[in-house]
Structure formats: C-alpha cells, structure tokens
Amino acid sequence: MKRFASMLALGLIVVFAQSASAQTLKAVKDRGTLNCGANGTLAGFGLPDAQGKWTGLDVDICRAVAAAIFNDANKVKFVPLSAKDRFTALQSGEVDVLMRNTTWTSSRDSSLGLTFTGVDYYDGQGFMVRKALKVNSALELGDASVCVQQGTTTELNLADFFHAHNMKLKTVTFATANEAVKAYDAGRCDAYTTDASGLYAERLRLANANDHIILPEIISKEPLGPVVRQGDDQWFTAVKWVLFAMINAEELNITSKNIDEMTKSTNPDVKRFVGTEGNYGEQLGLSKDWAVRIVKLVGNYGESFERNVGQDSPLKIDRGLNKLWNKGGIQYAPPVR
C-alpha cells in the first residue's frame, strides 16, 4: 500500500509538472498569435520598413516558431524593445519569447528567471572608426573617446579591454544604440563599439558609410540567441527545436525550394525530419510536419543568414563561425530522432 501511495504521489507530481510546463504554448495557440520581443532598429536582425514589415535573422526565427505552431509565419506580433527593457518585457509576460541580438551569459541565465534556448549567431565585439583617424588596430585607441550603449555587455567588455591593455578610456554612454550611433556620426566620439554584426548594420545608417572602417580585433565572445522564461519546459523545448530544425535542414540540404520533394525522401534522417517517420513533432506539442512548415515558410538557417546578413544582404557579412560544423564553422544542432 505504501509503495502504491508513493507511486500515486509521483504520478501526481509528473502530471502537475507537465501541466505547469505547457502554459506558454497553450496560451500562444489560444491567442492565435506569437508575441515576439525584437530589436526594431538593427538592420539584418530586427527592423521594420516604412510599411511596418519586419525583416532580420532574429525576425525569421520568430516567424519560424509561428510557422511550426500555426502553419502561418505571419502570425507574429513584433514588440520593439530597448536593451534596457528587453528582459522585463519577457519576465512580465508582455512577450512570449525574446529574439533581440541578446548575449548568453552565466548571470543572465541564472539570475533573471530566464533561459537561453540556443545560439542563432556567434558574434564578438568590435570597433568602428573614421578612416581619417588613421587607426588600424583597436590597440591604437588609447585615450580615444568611445561611444557605447549603457546597460549592455558591450559597456563591460569595453572597460575590460582597455584595462587589460593599460589604455586610458573615455566612454561616452547613451541609453539606446540609436543615440550612440547618431553621436558617433556627429563626431562626438572617436570610435563606436558594439557587436561586430551591429557595426556592419549601423555603418549603413551613417551619413557617409564609406568614410568608416571596422577594425580587425574581436574582443569578446557574444553568443546571441532566443530567450524564454524559466519554468516552462515544453515552451523552452519547442523554441529550442525550431532553431535546431533550421540548422539541421541546412545540414540535410533541405531548402525552401526542395522541401516538397524532400517529403518523399527515403533517407532515414530526412524522413524523421519531415515527419514521415516517428512522432517527433507530437512530442514537442507540435504537428507531425512542424519542421516542413518551418522550411517551407521561412527557410533553413543558411537561407535566412544569407538573406538577412550574408552575401545576399546589404551587410554582406562572411559567415565565419556561423558556418555549419562540417563546413568550417561551429553551428551545430542535435539530430531529430
């Protein structure tokens, strides 16, 4: 009897845990729209045009989550968030997921009640200066004034770099990236620092983009990725596997152009991916063809990268570390099986 009682108690705990962990996915399905926290000012990652249409690498992952849930990549409400407000918006439930070029760090993963689900872009902090300054290295920036955004890992990395190299630093801080870039463009500081991807994006906004160069040094590790609230395991798993699906699709050579043909494949890895074998989608709380929806409506990781920040975009950023693991990079996703 005692053993039966303990088994019953364990069963009740499991049922409670499962019900408690399915809140966000159910709420999104019931609402019919995904609320996605995004940047709103960063070309290549999250930026609306004059008609209000959002584009970017982060934006695509939000659309991929919506595609997996609704079979409609447009069922997303994008909420533009500043660096200062982004975590509060997620914590309060204003957004379901944060996809806003946010760096994964130990403190953010442990003290905010939030969890990172993966890395959609391996980045690192750099510096932009005017060509007229005749500086070829960040190590030549001693005594220079540097524009930087407050409340970011960027500000801390900047101070650490100058301290480590015994250089005198003059920081000029701003509440938003937009203000920092405008100040740099107006000549209020000698250099501007942020993630290297952001430098390529922000340079496009300057009055004379060709007058500025990005220095070669990368002074930090900035793994950027989606963030969800802690305590909702099903939602964490679903968002995580949407990103993994995009990466796996590229590795399996599954694209938005050949996805229909791939659903007829006899390759076991492809069959599991497209849902013709196994019940992997149902295990995530999604449909059998969840990954097909993602690729058909948004594309694989490589397609999204090139379209938004790579060679098919105005930024023309080399993939570098963001190449697949078997192509010289470190992008890697667990398999669907």
CORHUJO-V339588 format. One line per field, one symbol per residue. ss: DSSP state (A for helix, B for strand, O for the rest). psi: psi as a letter, one per 20 degrees, with the letter a starting at -180 (. if undefined). burial: # if it has 16 or more other ideal C-beta (glycine too) atoms within 10 Angstrom, else .. A space follows every 10 residues. Layout:
ss->???
psi->???
burial->???
This chain:
ss->OAAAAAAAAA AAAAAAAAAA OOAAAAAAAA AOOBBBBBOO OBOOOBBBOO OOOBBOAAAA AAAAAAAAAA OOOOOBBBBB OOOOOAAAAA AOOOOOBBOO OOBOOAAAAA AOOBBBOOOO BBBOBBBBBB AAAOOOOAAA OOOOBBBBBO OOAAAAAAAA AAAAOOOOOB BBBBOOAAAA AAAAAOOOOO BBBBBAAAAA AAAOOOOOAA ABBBOOOOOO OBBBOOBBBO OOAAAAAAAA AAAAAAAAAA AOOOOOOOAA AAOOOOOAAA AAAAOOOOOA AAAOOOOOOA AAAAAAAOOO AAAAAAAAOO OOOOOOOOOA AAOBAAAOOO BOOOOOO
psi->ggggghhggg ghgggggghh jjgggggggh hjqpopprfi jophgopqah jjpqrrgggh hghhghghgi koiilpopop prhhighhhg hijhqhqomm mpporghhih iikrpqiaoi oorqqaqprq hiilpiqhij jpjqpppqpq krhggghggg ghghjlqppo qoqqhqhghg ghgghijirh rppaqhhhgh ghhhiqgnhi jqqpqhpojr pmoprqprqq jnhggggggg igghghghgg hjkprhhjhg hhijqipggg ghgijiprlh ghhijarhkg hggggghhrr ggggghhgib ijrhhlpqhc hjqqhjjiaj ppqqqo.
burial->.......... .......... ##.##..#.. ..######## ########.. ...####### ########## #.#.##.### ###..##.## ....###### ####...#.. ...####### ########## ....#..#.. #..#.####. .####.##.. ##......#. .###..##.# #.###...## ########## ###..#.... .##.#..### .########. .#.####### ########## ##.###..#. .##.#...## #######..# #..####.## ########## ########## ..#.#.#.#. ####...... #.#..#.
